[in-house]
Amino acid sequence: MKLILMAALAMAAEEAAVADDGATAPGPADGIRAEAAAFLDVYNSMYRSLATVSSEANWRASTDVKPLNEGLRTGADQAWMAFVGAPAVVAKARALLDRADALDPLQVRQLRQVLFEAGDAPGDRPDLVARRVAAESALASVQDGFVYCVDRAADGSCPEPLTAVDLDARMAGERDLDRRLAIWRAGKEEGRAIKPGLVELRDLRNEVARAMGYSSFFALQVAPYGMTADEMMAMLDGFVADMQPVYAPLHRWTARRLAERYGQPVPEEGIPAHWFDNRWAQEWGGLVPSMDLDALFADRGAERIVRDAEAFYVDLGFEPLPASFWEKSDLYPAPADGDRRKNTHASAWHVDLDRDVRVLMNARSDADTWFTAHHELGHVYYFLSYSRPEVPMVLRRGANRAFHEGIGEFAAMLAGRPAYLRERGLPVPRRQDRTAALLDEALVQTVAFLPFSVAVSRFEYELYEKDLPPDRWQSRWWEIVGELQGVVPPTPERAADPALCDACTKTHLVDDPAAYYDYTIATVLKYQLYQHVADTWLRRGSPRLADHPEIGTWLRGILEKGGTEDWRVVLREATGSDLTTRPMVEYFRPLVRWLDRHGGGE
């Protein structure tokens, strides 16, 4: 590792020396472009090498949680950050960008991405970067290895330790409110363990970003969108306001249904958090009994469901997955009686920025696995599509981060259509209650989720951009949740306990920080993509995806670009408009009319 790093820094320094000799002084444009090309060739080569080492180490640490692998992850991440943040690399990229008018547009995009990568790791502060990497690795280990306990023994031991999957299953099946509260509280104990490390990490992340000239770590993460932190929050708040005509009646209907379920008065101030089956109230499942989607997949088999997801993309004209995908992915739950623990959050990995693609998930024979598999393979096929010579290594990414999520969500949406499920041989009735399907989608996948996703972003915005004091984290989280979601803590005193951090239980605050708006934007984006496909092809002819190869051609046209073009341009070219919630509001308009007649009105 050290040899690789030393070689990378030496080459970067050598290139920077050329700039110092005056090569970036005014001169022929072709000379500047050649100089930029030479620098970027070196950078992209080392970028790929170190990214591969880092990805492999992070993969091991996520699929086998143990101190040795945590140490390997820490070392690999430190080497990665030392390279991307090397002062010579930063100086060279800035010097070249000073002559951006003489460079090719693709070179400019690469150089700007080089500087963004450096923003996470200022090389002139190696001590700071090392402390941040170590803190992130240690906190990720706490999170990945956390064991939940609902009923502790008198001596404080846990007779029945639970995984997150086990805990969620208990929450979904419990109807006694006292027991639900005990399960919910157990799920939030993780926040108490994570908060001290996140307090330290927040300060380190901010110090790193501010060393590179950003107002905060949140502002750094927003920068690739071409927006400031305030502009991002204004856009997100606009999404919430746009969706209120759908969200408000859905919330009222849900409050009444949950009150009936538990034999309680309809809450006036907000729905208690432990009334929901989901620990964060980010989805409101279990309220539409007629929609037993799990029954469709009970006999399908987890492996076949993942193979079905591959077939979805093959039907659209994509190639089958590389054999290495099936050899290297970690697709199924770790044995309950084994020693190995793994991260429970599904994720897709582009390990070598080429053909080594993998998925980490816990596939089972249920509907969640169906949608998750199609979503994660959306990432994988995005990786494979832009892994081509025309896309430089540093731009092998989505048009923006939300595009990656949006493509996965869009694919899962298409794969959830009754016509498509029947294509795959699943026993979907020909006659379906469209309103029930819309209601379930709104509750479980999108409408209920959108304000929650903005709540996470609002919290992280204040955490980083406003330096929210740690003793205010818990109370401020519940203020935000109450305002945006209409959800309240199970007991009022919980919000006043500064030792707690219920927001900290969301894994993204540790391992994907200050970027949860990616999911918000992706939610809006998927309806925009879906409306375009439906209006252009599916409503004008056969509803079968296999009968429309042009959909695959259109989709590949988006994916193959990677990060080589501005995301706004990519979206306008693909759908004919800028990012908008109009398709999402229109999609749920029939549901709003139904809700107004069935308990969702004022």
C-alpha positions in Angstrom: 0.0 0.0 0.0 2.7 2.4 0.9 4.6 1.7 -2.3 1.5 2.4 -4.4 0.8 5.6 -2.5 4.4 6.8 -2.8 4.4 6.1 -6.6 1.1 8.0 -7.0 2.3 11.0 -5.1 5.6 11.0 -6.9 3.9 11.1 -10.3 1.5 13.8 -9.2 4.4 15.9 -7.9 6.3 15.4 -11.1 3.3 16.7 -13.1 2.9 19.6 -10.7 6.5 20.5 -11.3 5.8 21.0 -15.0 3.2 23.6 -14.1 5.7 25.3 -11.8 8.1 25.6 -14.7 5.6 27.8 -16.4 3.8 25.3 -18.7 0.5 26.8 -17.6 1.6 30.3 -18.6 -0.3 31.8 -21.5 0.4 29.7 -24.6 -1.1 27.7 -27.4 -4.4 26.0 -26.4 -3.2 22.6 -27.7 -0.2 22.8 -25.4 -2.5 23.4 -22.4 -4.8 20.6 -23.4 -1.8 18.2 -23.8 -0.5 19.1 -20.4 -4.0 18.5 -18.9 -4.2 15.2 -20.7 -0.9 14.1 -19.3 -1.8 15.0 -15.8 -5.3 13.4 -16.0 -3.8 10.2 -17.5 -1.6 9.8 -14.4 -4.3 10.8 -12.0 -6.9 8.5 -13.5 -4.6 5.5 -13.5 -3.7 6.0 -9.8 -7.3 6.9 -9.0 -8.5 3.5 -10.2 -5.7 1.6 -8.5 -6.3 3.2 -5.1 -10.1 3.1 -5.5 -9.9 -0.6 -6.1 -7.8 -1.2 -3.0 -10.1 1.0 -0.9 -13.3 -0.7 -2.2 -11.9 -4.1 -1.5 -11.0 -3.2 2.0 -14.4 -1.6 2.6 -16.1 -4.6 1.1 -14.3 -7.0 3.6 -15.1 -4.7 6.5 -18.8 -4.6 5.5 -19.2 -8.3 4.9 -17.1 -9.6 7.8 -17.2 -7.2 10.7 -14.0 -7.7 12.8 -11.1 -5.6 14.1 -8.7 -6.9 11.5 -10.9 -5.9 8.6 -11.6 -2.6 10.3 -7.9 -1.9 10.4 -7.5 -2.8 6.7 -10.4 -0.4 5.9 -8.8 2.4 7.8 -5.4 1.9 6.2 -6.9 1.8 2.7 -9.0 4.8 3.2 -6.0 6.8 4.6 -4.0 5.9 1.5 -6.9 6.9 -0.8 -7.3 10.2 0.9 -3.6 11.0 1.0 -3.6 10.6 -2.8 -6.8 12.5 -3.8 -6.0 15.3 -1.3 -2.2 15.6 -2.1 -1.2 19.3 -2.2 0.6 18.7 -5.5 -2.6 17.2 -7.1 -4.7 20.1 -5.8 -2.2 22.7 -7.0 -2.0 21.2 -10.5 -5.7 20.9 -10.9 -6.2 24.5 -9.9 -3.4 25.8 -12.1 -5.0 24.0 -15.1 -8.5 25.2 -14.3 -7.1 28.8 -14.3 -6.8 28.2 -18.1 -10.2 26.4 -18.4 -11.1 28.4 -21.5 -8.3 26.6 -23.4 -9.3 23.1 -22.2 -11.7 20.6 -23.6 -15.1 20.5 -21.7 -14.4 16.9 -20.6 -11.0 17.9 -19.2 -12.7 20.7 -17.2 -15.2 18.3 -15.7 -12.5 15.9 -14.7 -10.4 18.6 -13.1 -13.4 19.9 -11.1 -14.1 16.4 -9.9 -10.4 16.1 -8.9 -10.9 19.1 -6.7 -14.1 17.8 -5.3 -12.4 14.5 -4.3 -9.7 16.6 -2.7 -12.2 18.4 -0.6 -12.7 15.4 1.5 -9.0 15.0 2.2 -6.8 18.2 2.3 -3.3 16.9 1.9 -1.7 19.8 3.8 -3.5 18.5 6.9 -2.6 14.8 7.0 -3.0 14.6 10.7 -6.6 15.8 10.4 -7.4 13.4 7.5 -5.9 10.5 9.4 -8.0 11.3 12.5 -11.1 11.6 10.4 -10.6 8.3 8.6 -9.8 6.5 11.9 -12.9 7.9 13.5 -15.1 7.0 10.6 -13.8 3.4 10.5 -14.3 3.0 14.3 -17.8 4.4 14.2 -18.7 2.2 11.2 -17.6 -0.8 13.2 -19.8 0.2 16.1 -22.7 0.5 13.8 -22.1 -2.6 11.8 -21.6 -4.8 14.8 -24.4 -3.4 17.0 -26.6 -6.0 18.7 -30.1 -5.1 19.7 -31.7 -6.2 23.0 -35.4 -5.9 23.9 -35.5 -7.6 27.2 -32.3 -7.4 29.3 -31.7 -9.6 32.3 -31.4 -8.2 35.8 -27.6 -8.3 35.5 -27.7 -6.2 32.3 -26.9 -9.1 30.0 -29.0 -9.9 26.9 -30.4 -13.4 26.8 -31.7 -13.0 23.2 -29.5 -10.6 21.1 -31.2 -9.5 17.9 -30.1 -8.3 14.5 -31.7 -5.3 12.8 -33.7 -7.7 10.6 -35.0 -9.6 13.6 -35.9 -6.4 15.4 -37.9 -5.1 12.4 -39.7 -8.4 12.1 -40.8 -8.2 15.7 -42.0 -4.6 15.3 -44.1 -5.5 12.3 -45.8 -8.4 14.1 -46.5 -6.8 17.4 -49.8 -5.1 18.2 -49.5 -4.5 22.0 -48.4 -0.9 22.3 -46.3 -1.5 25.5 -44.3 -4.2 23.7 -44.0 -2.1 20.6 -42.6 0.7 22.7 -40.0 -1.7 24.2 -39.0 -2.9 20.7 -38.9 0.7 19.4 -36.7 1.8 22.3 -34.3 -1.1 21.7 -33.9 0.0 18.1 -32.9 3.5 19.3 -30.3 2.4 21.8 -27.8 2.3 18.9 -28.1 6.1 18.9 -26.8 6.4 22.4 -23.7 4.3 21.4 -23.1 6.2 18.2 -23.6 9.8 19.4 -20.2 10.4 21.1 -18.3 9.2 18.0 -20.5 11.3 15.7 -19.9 14.4 17.8 -16.2 14.0 17.2 -16.7 13.0 13.6 -18.9 16.0 12.8 -16.2 18.3 13.9 -13.5 16.5 12.0 -15.6 16.4 8.8 -16.3 20.1 9.1 -12.7 20.9 9.8 -11.7 18.9 6.7 -14.2 20.7 4.4 -13.4 24.1 5.8 -9.7 23.5 5.2 -10.6 23.3 1.5 -12.7 26.5 1.5 -16.2 25.1 1.9 -18.6 26.5 4.5 -19.2 23.0 6.0 -19.1 19.3 5.2 -22.7 19.5 4.1 -21.8 22.3 1.6 -18.9 20.1 0.3 -21.2 17.2 -0.4 -23.8 19.4 -2.1 -21.1 21.0 -4.4 -21.3 18.4 -7.2 -24.9 19.4 -7.8 -23.7 22.9 -8.7 -25.7 24.2 -5.7 -25.0 25.8 -2.3 -26.2 24.2 0.9 -28.9 26.9 1.2 -30.0 26.3 -2.4 -30.3 22.6 -1.9 -32.4 23.0 1.2 -34.6 25.5 -0.6 -35.2 23.0 -3.3 -36.0 20.2 -0.8 -38.4 22.4 1.1 -40.1 23.2 -2.2 -40.6 19.5 -2.8 -42.3 19.1 0.6 -44.6 22.0 -0.1 -45.4 20.7 -3.6 -46.4 17.3 -2.1 -48.6 18.6 0.7 -51.8 18.2 -1.3 -50.9 14.4 -1.4 -49.1 14.1 2.0 -51.6 15.8 4.2 -54.7 13.7 3.4 -52.5 10.5 3.5 -51.3 11.5 6.9 -54.8 12.1 8.2 -56.0 8.8 6.8 -53.0 7.0 8.3 -53.5 8.6 11.8 -57.1 7.3 11.8 -56.2 3.8 10.7 -53.5 3.5 13.2 -55.7 4.8 16.0 -58.3 2.1 15.1 -55.6 -0.6 15.0 -54.4 0.2 18.6 -57.8 1.2 20.0 -56.6 4.8 20.7 -58.0 8.2 20.1 -56.9 9.8 16.9 -53.8 11.9 17.8 -54.1 15.6 17.4 -50.5 16.7 17.7 -48.8 14.0 15.6 -48.7 10.3 15.2 -46.5 8.5 17.9 -43.4 7.1 16.3 -43.8 3.6 17.8 -47.2 3.2 16.1 -45.4 2.6 12.8 -43.8 -0.7 11.8 -40.8 1.2 10.5 -38.5 2.5 13.3 -38.1 5.9 11.6 -41.7 6.2 10.3 -40.1 6.6 6.8 -42.6 4.1 5.4 -46.1 3.3 6.7 -46.6 -0.3 5.8 -49.1 -2.9 7.0 -52.2 -0.7 6.5 -53.5 -2.1 3.2 -54.4 -5.8 4.1 -55.4 -6.6 0.5 -51.9 -5.9 -0.7 -50.0 -9.0 0.5 -47.1 -8.7 -1.9 -45.0 -11.1 0.1 -47.4 -13.9 -0.8 -46.5 -13.5 -4.5 -42.9 -14.4 -3.8 -43.2 -16.9 -0.9 -42.3 -19.8 -3.2 -40.0 -17.9 -5.5 -36.7 -18.5 -3.7 -34.3 -15.7 -2.9 -31.7 -16.7 -5.6 -34.4 -16.8 -8.3 -35.6 -13.4 -7.4 -32.1 -11.9 -7.9 -31.9 -13.8 -11.2 -35.3 -12.3 -12.1 -33.8 -8.9 -11.5 -31.0 -9.7 -13.9 -33.5 -10.9 -16.5 -35.3 -7.5 -16.3 -32.3 -5.7 -17.6 -31.5 -8.4 -20.1 -35.0 -8.0 -21.5 -34.2 -4.3 -22.0 -31.2 -5.2 -24.1 -28.4 -5.1 -21.5 -25.8 -8.0 -21.3 -26.0 -10.6 -18.6 -24.0 -9.9 -15.4 -20.4 -10.9 -15.4 -19.7 -14.3 -13.8 -17.7 -12.6 -11.1 -20.8 -10.8 -9.9 -22.3 -14.2 -8.8 -19.0 -15.3 -7.4 -18.1 -12.2 -5.3 -21.4 -10.7 -4.2 -22.8 -11.3 -0.7 -26.5 -11.7 -1.4 -27.9 -13.7 1.5 -28.2 -13.3 5.3 -25.2 -14.4 7.3 -25.9 -17.6 9.2 -27.6 -16.8 12.4 -25.5 -19.4 14.3 -22.2 -18.2 12.8 -19.6 -15.8 13.9 -19.7 -13.6 10.8 -21.6 -10.3 11.0 -22.3 -8.1 8.0 -23.7 -4.7 7.3 -27.5 -5.1 6.9 -28.0 -2.2 4.5 -28.3 -3.2 0.8 -25.6 -1.6 -1.4 -24.0 -2.0 -4.8 -20.3 -1.8 -5.4 -18.1 -0.9 -8.4 -14.9 -2.3 -7.0 -12.5 -1.7 -9.8 -14.4 1.0 -11.7 -14.7 -1.6 -14.6 -16.3 -5.0 -14.6 -15.9 -6.0 -10.9 -19.4 -5.2 -9.7 -21.0 -6.7 -6.6 -24.1 -6.4 -4.4 -24.4 -6.6 -0.6 -27.9 -7.5 0.6 -30.0 -10.0 2.5 -32.1 -11.6 -0.1 -35.2 -13.5 1.0 -38.3 -14.8 -0.6 -40.3 -11.7 -0.2 -41.5 -8.5 -2.0 -38.8 -6.4 -0.4 -36.1 -8.5 -2.0 -37.8 -8.2 -5.4 -37.7 -4.4 -5.3 -34.3 -4.2 -3.6 -32.7 -6.6 -6.2 -34.1 -4.6 -9.1 -32.9 -1.3 -7.4 -29.4 -2.5 -6.6 -28.9 -4.0 -10.1 -29.9 -0.6 -11.4 -26.7 0.7 -9.8 -24.8 -2.3 -11.2 -25.9 -1.8 -14.8 -25.2 1.9 -14.4 -21.6 1.0 -13.4 -21.3 -1.4 -16.3 -22.8 1.0 -18.8 -20.4 3.9 -18.2 -17.4 1.6 -17.8 -16.1 2.2 -21.3 -13.1 4.0 -22.7 -15.0 7.2 -23.5 -15.6 7.8 -19.8 -12.5 8.7 -17.7 -12.1 6.9 -14.4 -12.8 10.0 -12.3 -16.1 10.5 -14.1 -17.3 6.9 -13.8 -20.3 7.9 -11.7 -23.8 9.0 -12.2 -24.8 12.3 -13.8 -25.2 13.2 -10.1 -25.5 10.9 -7.1 -29.3 11.0 -7.2 -29.3 9.7 -10.7 -27.8 6.5 -9.4 -30.6 6.1 -6.8 -33.2 7.4 -9.3 -32.4 4.8 -11.9 -32.6 2.0 -9.4 -35.9 3.3 -8.1 -37.2 3.8 -11.6 -36.3 0.2 -12.5 -37.9 -1.2 -9.3 -41.0 0.8 -10.2 -41.2 -0.7 -13.7 -40.6 -4.1 -12.3 -43.5 -3.7 -9.8 -46.1 -3.2 -12.5 -48.7 -6.0 -12.5 -48.2 -6.6 -16.3 -44.5 -7.1 -15.7 -45.0 -9.4 -12.7 -47.3 -11.5 -14.8 -44.6 -11.6 -17.5 -42.3 -13.2 -15.0 -44.9 -15.8 -14.1 -46.0 -14.4 -10.8 -49.6 -15.1 -9.7 -50.9 -11.5 -10.0 -54.7 -11.3 -10.4 -56.0 -9.8 -13.7 -58.5 -7.7 -11.8 -56.8 -5.4 -9.3 -57.8 -2.6 -7.1 -55.9 0.3 -8.5 -56.6 2.6 -5.5 -55.3 0.0 -3.1 -52.1 -0.3 -5.2 -51.6 3.5 -5.2 -52.3 3.6 -1.5 -49.7 1.0 -0.8 -47.1 2.7 -3.0 -47.7 6.0 -1.3 -47.5 4.6 2.2 -44.5 2.2 1.7 -42.4 3.7 -1.1 -42.7 7.4 -1.8 -45.2 9.9 -0.4 -44.6 9.0 3.2 -40.9 8.8 2.6 -40.3 12.1 1.0 -40.8 14.4 4.1 -38.7 11.9 6.2 -35.8 12.2 3.7 -36.0 15.9 3.9 -36.0 15.7 7.7 -32.7 13.8 7.6 -31.2 16.4 5.3 -32.5 19.3 7.4 -30.9 17.7 10.5 -27.6 17.2 8.8 -27.7 20.7 7.3 -28.0 22.1 10.8 -25.6 19.6 12.2 -22.8 20.7 9.8 -23.7 24.1 8.3 -25.1 25.5 11.5 -22.8 23.6 14.0 -25.9 22.4 15.9 -24.7 21.9 19.6 -24.7 18.2 20.6 -27.1 18.9 23.5 -29.6 20.0 21.0 -29.4 17.1 18.6 -32.2 15.0 20.2 -34.7 17.9 20.7 -34.0 19.4 17.3 -34.5 16.1 15.5 -37.9 15.7 17.0 -38.8 19.3 16.2 -37.9 18.7 12.6 -39.7 15.4 12.4 -42.8 16.9 14.0 -42.8 19.8 11.4 -42.1 17.8 8.3 -43.5 14.3 9.1 -46.2 15.0 11.6 -44.7 12.4 13.9 -44.0 12.7 17.6 -41.8 10.7 20.1 -43.6 8.0 22.0 -43.2 10.0 25.2 -42.6 13.8 25.5 -39.6 13.4 27.8 -37.7 11.5 25.2 -37.1 14.6 23.1 -35.7 16.4 26.1 -33.0 13.8 26.9 -29.7 15.1 25.5 -27.9 11.7 26.0 -30.1 10.2 23.3 -29.7 10.6 19.6 -32.6 9.0 17.7 -31.4 10.6 14.5 -28.1 8.8 14.9 -29.7 5.4 14.4 -30.0 6.2 10.7 -27.0 4.4 9.2 -26.4 7.1 6.6 -25.3 9.7 9.1 -22.2 7.5 9.7 -21.5 5.8 6.3 -23.1 8.1 3.8 -23.1 11.5 5.5 -24.7 14.8 4.4 -26.1 13.2 1.2 -29.6 11.9 2.1 -31.1 14.4 -0.3 -29.9 12.0 -3.0 -32.8 9.8 -2.1 -35.2 12.7 -2.1 -34.2 13.8 -5.5 -34.2 10.2 -6.7 -37.8 9.9 -5.6 -38.8 12.9 -7.6 -36.7 11.8 -10.5 -38.1 8.3 -10.8 -41.6 9.6 -11.4 -40.3 12.0 -14.0 -38.5 9.1 -15.8 -41.6 6.8 -15.4 -44.0 9.4 -16.8 -41.8 9.8 -19.8 -41.6 6.1 -20.5 -45.3 5.6 -19.9 -46.4 8.5 -22.1 -43.9 7.8 -24.9 -44.2 4.0 -25.1 -46.2 2.0 -22.6 -49.6 3.8 -23.0 -49.3 3.8 -26.8 -48.9 0.1 -27.4 -48.1 -3.1 -25.6 -47.6 -2.9 -21.8 -44.9 -5.6 -22.1 -41.3 -4.2 -21.6 -39.9 -6.9 -23.9 -42.0 -5.3 -26.7 -40.3 -2.0 -26.4 -36.5 -2.4 -27.0 -36.4 1.4 -27.6 -36.9 1.8 -23.8 -33.6 0.0 -23.2 -31.9 2.1 -25.9 -33.2 5.3 -24.2 -32.1 4.1 -20.8 -28.6 3.2 -22.0 -28.3 6.7 -23.5 -28.6 8.1 -20.0 -26.4 5.5 -18.3 -23.5 5.4 -20.7 -22.7 9.1 -20.1 -21.7 8.6 -16.5 -20.6 12.0 -15.1 -19.4 13.4 -18.4 -22.3 15.9 -18.8 -24.1 18.3 -16.5 -27.0 16.4 -14.8 -29.5 19.1 -15.8 -28.7 18.7 -19.4 -28.9 14.9 -19.2 -32.4 15.2 -17.6 -33.7 17.7 -20.1 -32.5 15.6 -23.0 -34.0 12.4 -21.5 -37.4 13.8 -20.4 -37.8 17.2 -22.0 -38.0 19.1 -18.8 -36.1 20.2 -15.7 -36.5 18.3 -12.4 -40.1 18.7 -11.2 -42.6 17.1 -8.8 -45.4 17.5 -11.3 -45.3 13.9 -12.5 -45.4 12.6 -8.9 -48.3 14.8 -7.9 -50.2 13.8 -11.1 -49.5 10.2 -10.5 -51.2 10.2 -7.1 -54.1 12.5 -8.0 -56.6 9.6 -8.2 -55.5 8.6 -4.7 -56.1 12.1 -3.3 -59.7 12.0 -4.6 -60.2 8.7 -2.9 -58.6 9.9 0.4 -60.9 12.9 0.5 -63.8 10.5 0.5 -62.4 8.0 3.0 -61.0 9.7 6.0 -58.3 11.8 4.6 -60.3 15.0 4.5 -60.1 17.8 7.0 
